[in-house]
Amino acid sequence: GLITLCCQGFGSLLGYRLGGVMMEKMFAYQEPVNGLTFNWSGMWTFGAVMIAIIAVLFMIFFRESDNEITAIKALGDAMGMPSELWPRSRVKAHFGWIDRFLPGPKENNAACYFNRAEFTDDTSMALCLADALLEREGKIDPDLIGRNILDWALRFDAFNKNVLGPTSKIALNAIRDGKPVAELENNGVTNGAAMRVSPLGCLLPARDVDSFIDDVALASSPTHKSDLAVAGAVVIAWAISRAIDGESWSAIVDSLPSIARHAQQKRITTFSASLAARLEIALKIVRNADGTESASEQLYQVVGAGTSTIESVPCAIALVELAQTDPNRCAVLCANLGGDTDTIGAMATAICGALHGVNAIDPALKAELDAVNQLDFNRYATALAKYRQQREA
């Protein structure tokens, strides 16, 4: 899996260095045997360390499917699809409580095209990005990303359905007319970049913040170039990448406001509010609220759950926190929030997936997702793992 491949080089180096140190300790000064002298305490230390290394490597190499982040992204997307773009009050009145996959209601002009357990444009566009990354062997080609998204939109008849955001629709029309991505303005602040960014979180090591921001901005540019849209995508991708590295959620979430601030201020293009400040507000709400219902209501009313990056990204991060990083609980909370439920769910559960792996999905939900969508997510994960390892080298 992704974590396995990324750790192979480190594990080999660790074994070599520790083994060398222990060998020096082992062949030391005490009992002579055939001309050699052994330090028996060193032998025990060597054995203990090697057993520990083998145990760690066993856990790394045989940890199943931690790479299938897009699969868990699809969980939040498909769970949130039926209620997408409905007010919270209407979600409650129509569904009561969503805790399983449902078909898109015919009354919902954004969800009526989708069957039970089908994912939406959020996951489809993430796969367009992933396909472009694989075709270019891990390199970011914004024109290819744009063409892939356009091809999907034409196949799905997305221009005639209520599934494309305004920023993406304008950009894709320009790409269809032959304009190169570099010439597009794309200064909108909606969440199209953040919703599809999860493959970049798998690809990009979270080391140099400025390089990370530049890469995310380049991949976002076919549809979104604004400071806010890029910052939102950076927040989601950074959280995923750090989770893949094995960082704890508490450490990741504490770092996100400063990452958001840096990304938003790197190239100011709008007069948008501070994403960092909105993240802090959203997290404060869920940490101080009296239960999940109160937290969700306050997020909806105070932070907002709309299609703007300034609302949906802080909501997604806050719901990961509220769900205590459990992808199943997170998907349910997102689906019942109201607003841009499928996109918030896709972003939030992608982070949960990076933290816990695909085996954290309820087996019945996973089986239904697989049966309906029939995609080989592992193909993407294996390739992205290889390209991530190359970047780390």
C-alpha positions in Angstrom: 0.0 0.0 0.0 0.9 3.7 0.0 2.4 3.8 3.4 4.2 0.5 2.8 6.0 1.8 -0.3 6.8 5.1 1.2 8.4 3.5 4.2 10.4 0.8 2.3 13.5 3.0 1.8 13.4 4.4 5.3 13.0 0.9 6.8 15.9 -0.4 4.9 18.1 2.5 6.0 17.0 2.1 9.6 17.8 -1.6 9.6 21.2 -1.0 8.0 22.2 1.7 10.4 20.9 0.0 13.6 22.3 -3.3 12.5 25.7 -1.8 12.0 25.7 -0.2 15.4 24.6 -3.5 17.1 27.2 -5.5 15.2 29.9 -3.2 16.6 28.5 -3.8 20.1 28.1 -7.5 19.6 31.8 -8.2 18.5 33.2 -6.6 21.7 35.6 -7.7 24.5 34.3 -10.5 26.6 34.3 -14.3 26.1 36.7 -15.5 23.5 35.2 -17.9 20.9 37.5 -19.1 18.1 39.5 -15.9 18.2 36.5 -13.6 18.4 35.2 -12.1 21.6 31.5 -11.6 22.2 29.7 -9.1 24.4 26.7 -11.2 25.4 24.7 -8.2 26.7 25.3 -6.7 23.2 24.0 -9.9 21.7 20.8 -9.6 23.6 20.5 -6.0 22.7 21.1 -6.8 19.0 18.5 -9.6 19.1 15.9 -7.4 20.8 16.5 -4.5 18.4 16.3 -6.8 15.3 13.1 -8.4 16.6 11.6 -4.9 17.1 12.7 -3.9 13.6 11.1 -7.1 12.1 7.9 -6.4 14.0 7.7 -2.8 12.8 8.4 -3.8 9.2 5.8 -6.6 9.4 3.2 -4.0 10.5 4.3 -1.7 7.7 4.4 -4.2 4.9 1.2 -6.0 5.9 -1.0 -3.1 6.9 -3.9 -3.4 4.4 -5.2 -0.7 2.2 -4.2 2.4 4.1 -3.6 3.8 0.6 -7.2 3.8 -0.6 -8.0 7.3 0.4 -10.1 8.0 -2.7 -12.3 5.0 -1.7 -13.1 6.6 1.7 -13.5 9.9 0.0 -16.2 8.2 -2.1 -17.9 7.1 1.2 -18.5 10.7 2.3 -19.4 11.8 -1.2 -22.0 9.0 -1.8 -23.4 9.3 1.7 -23.8 13.1 1.3 -25.2 13.0 -2.2 -28.9 12.7 -1.5 -29.0 15.8 0.7 -26.6 18.0 -1.2 -27.4 21.6 -1.6 -30.5 21.4 0.5 -31.1 23.5 3.6 -30.5 21.8 6.9 -34.2 22.1 7.8 -35.2 20.4 4.6 -32.7 17.6 5.1 -34.3 16.9 8.5 -37.8 17.1 7.2 -37.3 14.9 4.2 -34.8 12.3 5.6 -35.1 12.5 9.3 -31.6 11.1 9.8 -29.2 9.8 7.1 -27.1 6.8 8.2 -26.9 4.7 5.1 -26.6 5.2 1.3 -29.8 6.5 -0.3 -30.7 7.3 -3.9 -30.9 11.0 -4.9 -34.4 12.2 -4.4 -36.2 13.3 -7.6 -37.0 16.6 -5.8 -33.3 17.4 -5.5 -32.1 18.8 -8.8 -28.5 18.3 -7.9 -28.8 14.7 -6.7 -31.6 13.3 -8.8 -29.2 11.9 -11.4 -27.5 9.6 -8.9 -28.5 6.1 -7.7 -27.9 4.7 -4.2 -24.2 4.6 -3.2 -23.0 6.4 -6.4 -20.5 9.1 -5.9 -20.7 12.5 -7.5 -18.5 15.0 -9.4 -16.4 15.4 -6.2 -14.9 11.9 -6.6 -15.1 11.9 -10.4 -13.0 15.0 -10.6 -10.5 13.6 -8.1 -10.1 10.6 -10.4 -9.6 13.0 -13.4 -6.7 14.5 -11.4 -5.4 11.1 -10.5 -5.6 9.9 -14.1 -3.6 13.0 -15.2 -0.9 12.3 -12.6 -0.6 8.7 -13.6 -0.4 9.6 -17.3 2.4 12.0 -16.7 4.2 9.7 -14.2 3.7 11.9 -11.2 4.2 15.2 -12.9 1.5 17.9 -12.7 0.2 19.0 -16.1 -2.6 21.5 -15.7 -3.7 21.3 -19.4 -4.1 17.5 -19.1 -6.0 17.9 -15.8 -8.3 20.4 -17.5 -8.9 18.2 -20.5 -9.6 15.2 -18.3 -12.2 17.1 -16.3 -13.8 18.4 -19.5 -14.0 14.9 -21.0 -15.7 13.7 -17.8 -18.1 16.6 -17.9 -19.0 15.9 -21.5 -19.6 12.2 -20.9 -21.7 12.9 -17.9 -23.6 15.8 -19.6 -22.6 17.9 -16.7 -23.1 21.2 -18.5 -26.8 20.5 -18.7 -27.1 19.1 -15.2 -26.9 21.0 -12.0 -23.6 19.4 -10.9 -20.9 21.9 -12.0 -20.1 24.9 -9.8 -20.0 28.3 -11.5 -16.2 28.7 -11.5 -15.7 25.2 -13.0 -18.3 25.7 -15.6 -16.8 29.0 -16.9 -13.3 27.5 -16.9 -14.3 24.3 -18.6 -16.1 26.2 -21.3 -13.0 28.2 -22.0 -10.9 25.0 -22.1 -13.5 23.5 -24.6 -12.9 26.6 -26.7 -9.2 25.8 -26.9 -7.8 28.3 -24.3 -4.7 27.1 -22.5 -5.0 26.9 -18.7 -2.2 29.5 -18.2 -4.4 32.1 -19.9 -7.5 31.5 -17.7 -8.3 33.9 -14.9 -10.2 31.4 -12.7 -10.3 33.7 -9.7 -13.4 32.1 -8.2 -13.6 31.2 -4.5 -15.7 28.0 -4.7 -14.5 24.7 -3.4 -13.8 22.8 -6.7 -10.1 22.7 -6.1 -10.4 21.5 -2.5 -12.9 18.8 -3.4 -10.7 17.0 -5.9 -7.3 17.5 -4.3 -7.0 14.2 -2.4 -4.7 12.5 -5.0 -2.2 15.4 -4.5 -2.2 14.7 -0.8 -1.1 11.1 -1.7 1.5 12.3 -4.1 3.2 15.3 -2.4 5.4 14.9 0.6 4.5 17.6 3.2 8.0 18.9 3.6 8.6 22.4 2.1 5.4 24.4 2.5 6.1 26.8 -0.4 6.8 24.0 -2.8 3.7 22.2 -1.6 1.5 25.3 -2.1 3.0 25.8 -5.6 2.2 22.3 -6.7 -1.3 22.4 -5.3 -1.8 25.8 -7.1 -0.6 24.3 -10.4 -3.0 21.3 -10.1 -5.9 23.6 -9.1 -5.3 26.1 -11.9 -7.5 24.5 -14.6 -10.5 25.7 -12.7 -9.4 27.7 -9.6 -6.5 30.1 -9.2 -7.7 32.4 -6.4 -5.8 32.7 -3.1 -8.8 31.3 -1.1 -9.5 28.3 -3.4 -5.8 27.3 -3.5 -5.5 27.8 0.3 -8.5 25.5 0.9 -7.0 22.8 -1.4 -3.7 23.1 0.4 -5.3 22.6 3.8 -7.0 19.3 2.6 -4.0 18.0 0.8 -1.6 18.9 3.6 -3.8 17.1 6.2 -3.9 14.0 4.0 -0.1 14.0 3.3 0.8 14.4 7.0 -1.6 11.6 7.9 0.1 9.4 5.3 3.4 10.3 7.1 1.9 8.9 10.3 1.4 12.2 12.0 -1.4 12.3 14.7 -4.6 14.1 14.0 -4.1 16.4 17.0 -0.7 17.5 15.5 -2.1 17.9 12.0 -5.2 19.9 13.0 -3.2 22.3 15.2 -1.0 23.1 12.2 -3.7 23.8 9.7 -4.5 27.4 10.5 -0.9 28.5 10.0 -0.8 26.5 6.7 -4.0 28.1 5.6 -2.7 31.6 6.4 0.6 31.1 4.6 -1.2 29.7 1.5 -3.8 32.4 1.3 -1.2 35.2 1.8 1.3 33.8 -0.7 -0.4 35.4 -3.7 -3.4 37.6 -2.7 -6.0 37.8 -5.5 -9.2 38.4 -3.6 -10.6 40.3 -0.6 -11.8 37.1 1.1 -12.0 36.6 4.8 -9.2 34.6 6.5 -9.4 30.9 6.1 -7.1 30.4 9.1 -9.5 32.5 11.3 -12.5 30.5 10.0 -10.8 27.2 10.7 -10.1 28.4 14.3 -13.7 29.4 14.8 -15.0 26.1 13.4 -12.7 24.0 15.6 -13.6 26.1 18.7 -17.3 25.5 18.0 -17.0 21.7 17.9 -14.7 21.6 20.9 -17.0 23.7 23.1 -20.4 22.5 21.9 -22.8 20.5 24.0 -23.0 17.4 21.8 -22.9 16.6 18.1 -26.3 18.1 17.3 -25.4 21.4 18.9 -22.0 21.4 17.1 -23.5 20.7 13.7 -26.2 23.4 14.1 -23.6 26.0 15.1 -21.3 25.0 12.2 -24.2 25.4 9.8 -25.4 28.7 11.2 -22.1 30.4 12.1 -19.4 29.0 9.8 -21.7 28.0 6.9 -21.9 24.9 4.9 -22.1 26.3 1.4 -20.1 25.8 -1.8 -17.5 28.6 -1.0 -14.1 27.4 0.2 -14.4 29.8 3.2 -17.3 27.7 4.5 -16.9 24.2 3.3 -13.2 23.6 4.1 -13.5 24.7 7.8 -16.7 22.7 8.1 -14.9 19.6 6.7 -12.0 20.0 9.1 -14.3 20.6 12.1 -16.4 17.5 11.2 -13.3 15.3 11.2 -12.6 16.6 14.7 -16.2 16.1 15.8 -16.3 12.6 14.5 -13.0 11.9 16.3 -11.6 10.9 12.8 -14.0 7.9 12.4 -14.8 7.8 8.7 -18.3 6.2 9.1 -19.4 8.7 11.8 -17.9 11.5 9.8 -19.8 10.6 6.6 -23.0 10.5 8.6 -22.5 13.8 10.3 -21.6 15.5 7.0 -24.7 14.0 5.2 -27.0 15.4 7.8 -25.4 18.9 8.0 -27.2 20.5 5.2 -25.6 22.6 2.5 -22.8 21.2 0.3 -23.0 17.8 2.1 -21.4 15.6 -0.6 -18.3 17.9 -1.0 -17.8 18.4 2.7 -18.2 14.7 3.2 -15.7 13.9 0.5 -13.1 16.2 1.9 -13.6 15.2 5.5 -13.7 11.4 4.9 -10.6 11.6 2.6 -8.7 12.8 5.7 -10.2 10.1 7.9 -9.1 7.6 5.2 -5.5 8.9 5.3 -5.5 8.5 9.1 -7.1 5.0 9.4 -7.2 3.3 6.0 -10.0 1.7 4.0 -10.5 -1.1 6.6 -12.0 1.5 8.9 -15.1 1.7 6.6 -18.0 -0.3 7.8 -17.8 -3.6 5.7 -21.4 -3.4 4.5 -20.9 0.2 3.3 -17.6 -0.7 1.6 -19.2 -3.7 -0.1 -22.0 -1.5 -1.4 -19.6 1.2 -2.6 -17.5 -1.4 -4.5 -20.5 -3.2 -6.0 -22.1 0.1 -7.3 -19.0 2.0 -8.5 -16.7 -0.9 -9.5 -13.4 1.0 -9.5 -9.9 -0.2 -8.9 -8.8 2.4 -6.4 -5.7 0.3 -5.6 -4.3 1.0 -9.1 -4.2 4.7 -8.3 -2.8 4.2 -4.9 0.1 1.9 -6.0 1.2 4.4 -8.7 0.9 7.5 -6.5 2.9 5.7 -3.8 5.7 5.1 -6.3 5.7 8.7 -7.5 5.6 10.0 -3.9 8.6 7.8 -3.0 10.5 9.3 -6.0 9.7 12.8 -4.8 10.8 11.9 -1.3 14.1 10.6 -2.6 
